[in-house]
């Protein structure tokens, strides 16, 4: 078992979820209630990571975060170091590719809250964010948590984008999925099998949790 890669994967998953949680709440609620015509384009852009090959996303992130890009030059001038082939770059890539996993369940949860409930909250003097904090979030939390669980599980298993943006640097960018690939390449099928079983177990737990949360949400509705 590559414990270093496991710790890195868990750290990457936790940080990705921490960053995506407020993004999912704000974006999910806005997409659920907005009547702006351009909302469809935003939803389409959020769905792209689900349908595009990881190599395509990885290529554009590699170019967009590279040392010759605007983002890469700005990062280097402000903080020093490069984004590509670093944990920071992998974290940015992880947040971007996991946006649909986090935002879409939150959006569906907010959409399930009737507009009459929001109108009633407004008539009682609640501001928009007061209504969100006191009324909507308690109702939408199963969908929000579902998105976080899916994003965490997907982060642990992501391979293509992480490999292209971060490479496979031990202790820096080599996640558990990359370590499995490296072990297979070196014919160490025993270690690869144990790590694959661990990832499969975590994924099974995540999927089971999403079904349980979805069922609880339906019961409450």
Residue, then its C-alpha position, 0 to 999 in steps of 0.5 A: x500500500x502506498x500510504x503517501x499516495x493515500x494521504x495525498x489523495x485524502x488531502x486533495x479530496x478534503x480540500x476540494x470539498x471544502x472549496x466546493x461547498x460554498x461554491x455549490x451552495x451559491x451556484x446551485x441556489x442561483x441556477x435553481x432560481x434564476x430566470x436569466x436566459x444565459x443560465x442554460x449556457x452556464x449549465x452546459x459549461x458545468x456539464x462539460x467535465x462529465x462528457x469530455x475526455x479527461x485528456x481534453x480537460x487536462x490539456x486545456x488546464x495544462x495550457x491555462x495554468x502553464x508558466x507561459x499563460x496569464x494565470x501561470x505568470x500571475x501566480x509565479x509573480x505573486x507567490x513564486x513557483x509554478x502551478x503545473x506539476x505541483x499540488x496547488x495546480x492539481x487542487x485547482x484542476x480537481x476543483x474545476x473538474x468536480x464542479x458538476x458533481x458538487x453543483x448539480x445535486x445542490x441545484x436539484x435540491x434547491x429546485x425541489x423547494x417550492x417558490x411559494x415557500x420562498x414567497x412566504x419567507x419573504x412575506x415574513x420579513x426574511x431577506x434572501x440570504x436569511x431565507x437561505x440560511x434558515x429555511x432553504x439550507x435545512x431542506x436542501x442539505x441532502x442534495x448538498x451533502x450528496x454532491x460533496x460525497x460524489x466530489x470526494x469520491x471522484x477526486x480519489x479516483x481521478x486519473x487523466x486530468x491529475x496525470x496531465x496537470x501534475x504528473x506523478x511526483x511522489x509526495x507532491x502529485x502522485x495520488x492513489x489512482x496514479x500509484x495504482x497505474x505505476x504499480x501495474x507498470x512495474x508488474x506489482x499486481x499485488x499492491x495494485x490490487x489492494x489499492x484498487x480494492x480500497x478505492x472500490x470500497x470507498x466508491x461503494x460507500x460513497x454511492x450508497x451514501x448518496x442513495x440513502x441521502x436521496x431516499x431521506x430527501x424524498x421521504x421528507x418531501 
